[in-house]
Amino acid sequence: MAFLRTVSRCSALNVVGGRSLTYSRSEQFLRQYGMLAAAGARGTLPSAVLAALNQRLALEGHPGFGSVAAPVGGRRWRSTSVAAASPAGMRATAAQQQDHDPSSPPARDPLDVSFNDPNAAFKSKTTFELIRAYLVYVLCSSEFLVENNMKLMKIAQTVLGEKLFTLLMKYTFYGHFVAGEDQVKIVPTLERLRSFGVKPILDYSVEEDLSQEEAEKREVEASVSSTGTNLSGDADSLPQYSVDKTFADRRYKVQSARTYFYLNEATCERNMETFLECLDAVKGATFGTGITAIKLTALGRPQLLLQVSEVIMQARKYMMDLAGGTGNILTHHKTIKDLERYLGNVADKKEVKEFLTKVTSDNDGILHLFPWSGIINEDCQLSESFRVPDPVTGQMRRLISKIPPKEEEMFRNMIRRLNTIVKTAQDLDVRIMIDAEQTYFQPAISRITLEMMRKYNTEKAIVFNTYQCYLKDTYKEVCTDLEQAKRQNFYFGAKLVRGAYIEQERARAAALGYEDPTNPSFEATTEMYHKTLTECLRRIRILKDANIDPKKIAIMVASHNEDTVRFAIEKMQEIGIHPEDKVICFGQLLGMCDYITFPLGQAGYSAYKYIPYGPVNEVLPYLSRRAQENKGVLQKIKKEKRLLLSEITKRLAKGQLFYTPKGKYVPI
């Protein structure tokens, strides 16, 4: 377990010689960097942490510790890399605190909603960074370079050698799109973002560079049960929720999303550790305002998500016979009495009665056919959880194939890993965004995420679900989940995106013969996005008017489309929702659309950058996708290039070649 994670939950500070310290502002520091009771039993504390603590205590007028901490008990730390606990990082933080007088309002700039102000967009950048950005965008405009970028990078790696290639990447693509190699090296980037009003969403962006053949082999093996279920063509399966070798490489036609391929349980454990380290880094460097993004396919076997997704859709079909309409069970407002009438004479059977006692309902009707809260318990048995009575015979039939004990254990492991991550995020006061994935996984991902919200979002939104607005059912799904949050009284968190898998989804639906789940056009997707966002804002306003905490609904507008961002700002003003309400935030990728993110942050809106990090050689697949994505948004690049050129020209005319960014903004 990483150093920060081990010690950040303790609340008392023990000092060598039995002396204890009462602390004020150092409390936050101590909680973050772990100078706590557990330290004595775990070994020598890192010198960087001691130096930073001594400096912080000196600023507050407390005596330093000197050289505390001889190891006790002989146990060593697994990791002593502390994100912001370097003397340089603490000097920056201390200077930032001294610059900002808490009694005065934080610095705020007027917002140009046309997003045409190059100074607001780029005053956080050095002139070299602007020139590098311009060069990167010029290269991204070359179809030849973009289409062959991975081949060219590998050739350059071979010709230049490791050191020169790494240097070249740091001065070009890597330096522009990636924050650094590890938790320590990203700190200067995070500190600078913060000083200009922008917060981070961290992602350790190391990806395996698998061949198509290897990816397909792994996916097919991991998507088929040892009993042989989940193969395309099984008589009882819905085709959408079966694996098909043609689409087994889930990277097909996907440029803007990262893909995990299951290898074994040990790999999933390592992925969990990586996500936990991201949480540590967020907490250490951003004082609890940051976010970590995770994917559920990184934490377990995809076959299990396929099977649970199919169960959900089969349950909806079962309810359709009762309610006479499609959609989530919750939306039909049917009662237990209605269900008893539907089951008729078989409702008196013992097994049917047991089934009815487990149906989740309230005064407004049935919420769930199954006790879904049990699915996030680590003793869940999938095979026994999803059974419904036949309305003719009364016999209980499974909506899921019999799952072998080993695969049941794999599912429990997946849930244990997710629980560990979310509990750690709750303890560290950091938020988790669970990414959306393909539609054949998404029903299970959304259901599990909603149950995690119900469990952990009791006082604030810790867990966020992601909704892809290129899907026809997005508005309906968001409304249903908002309704569940209201009826079960938990905080609802949502990230709205256009989506990453639209071309793959269309091709797969056509090939396997099921209805295309996507909107027919870009305009229809935009309409879906705006309609869904408007509904969320409307409900937030209702909460405000009723003197209920408006933070019961928290929304991230994750979009590089300036029209959508502008729409969100105008709707906020129209409905009467202010940035200070802290219910709406905006997010873009590092190295993209700075002309949107930074003006928002500097104007007092909650603004985030998605921050990838990792070693140069291991993030090449991520860089390749960024180049591909930028080729697809040439109009956006055209505007960013124009603004970059304007700012570069202005600085050179003013002799500001060595301009040093200095921000005094405080993120909201």
HELIX and SHEET records of a PDB file:
HELIX    1   1 PHE A    3  VAL A    7  1                                   5    
HELIX    2   2 VAL A   16  GLY A   18  5                                   3    
HELIX    3   3 SER A   26  TYR A   33  1                                   8    
HELIX    4   4 ALA A   39  ARG A   42  1                                   4    
HELIX    5   5 SER A   47  LEU A   59  1                                  13    
HELIX    6   6 PRO A   87  ASP A   99  1                                  13    
HELIX    7   7 PRO A  118  PHE A  122  1                                   5    
HELIX    8   8 THR A  127  CYS A  140  1                                  14    
HELIX    9   9 GLU A  143  GLU A  147  1                                   5    
HELIX   10  10 ASN A  149  LYS A  170  1                                  22    
HELIX   11  11 PHE A  173  PHE A  177  1                                   5    
HELIX   12  12 VAL A  187  SER A  195  1                                   9    
HELIX   13  13 GLN A  212  SER A  223  1                                  12    
HELIX   14  14 PRO A  239  TYR A  241  5                                   3    
HELIX   15  15 LYS A  245  PHE A  247  5                                   3    
HELIX   16  16 GLU A  265  THR A  286  1                                  22    
HELIX   17  17 LEU A  296  ALA A  298  5                                   3    
HELIX   18  18 PRO A  302  ALA A  323  1                                  22    
HELIX   19  19 ILE A  329  HIS A  332  5                                   4    
HELIX   20  20 ILE A  336  LEU A  343  1                                   8    
HELIX   21  21 GLY A  344  ASP A  348  5                                   5    
HELIX   22  22 LYS A  350  LYS A  358  1                                   9    
HELIX   23  23 TRP A  372  ILE A  376  5                                   5    
HELIX   24  24 LEU A  382  SER A  385  1                                   4    
HELIX   25  25 PRO A  405  LEU A  428  1                                  24    
HELIX   26  26 GLN A  442  TYR A  456  1                                  15    
HELIX   27  27 THR A  474  GLN A  488  1                                  15    
HELIX   28  28 ILE A  502  LEU A  512  1                                  11    
HELIX   29  29 PHE A  522  ASP A  545  1                                  24    
HELIX   30  30 PRO A  550  LYS A  552  5                                   3    
HELIX   31  31 GLU A  562  ILE A  575  1                                  14    
HELIX   32  32 PRO A  579  ASP A  581  5                                   3    
HELIX   33  33 ASP A  594  GLN A  602  1                                   9    
HELIX   34  34 VAL A  616  VAL A  619  5                                   4    
HELIX   35  35 LEU A  620  LYS A  631  1                                  12    
HELIX   36  36 LEU A  634  ALA A  653  1                                  20    
SHEET    1   A 9 VAL A 198  TYR A 204  0                                        
SHEET    2   A 9 ILE A 291  ILE A 294  1                                        
SHEET    3   A 9 ARG A 431  ILE A 434  1                                        
SHEET    4   A 9 VAL A 463  GLN A 468  1                                        
SHEET    5   A 9 PHE A 492  VAL A 497  1                                        
SHEET    6   A 9 ILE A 553  ALA A 558  1                                        
SHEET    7   A 9 ILE A 584  LEU A 589  1                                        
SHEET    8   A 9 SER A 606  TYR A 613  1                                        
SHEET    9   A 9 VAL A 198  TYR A 204  1                                        
SHEET    1   B 2 THR A 360  ASP A 362  0                                        
SHEET    2   B 2 GLY A 365  HIS A 368 -1                                        
SHEET    1   C 2 ARG A 387  PRO A 389  0                                        
SHEET    2   C 2 MET A 396  ARG A 398 -1                                        
END                                                                             
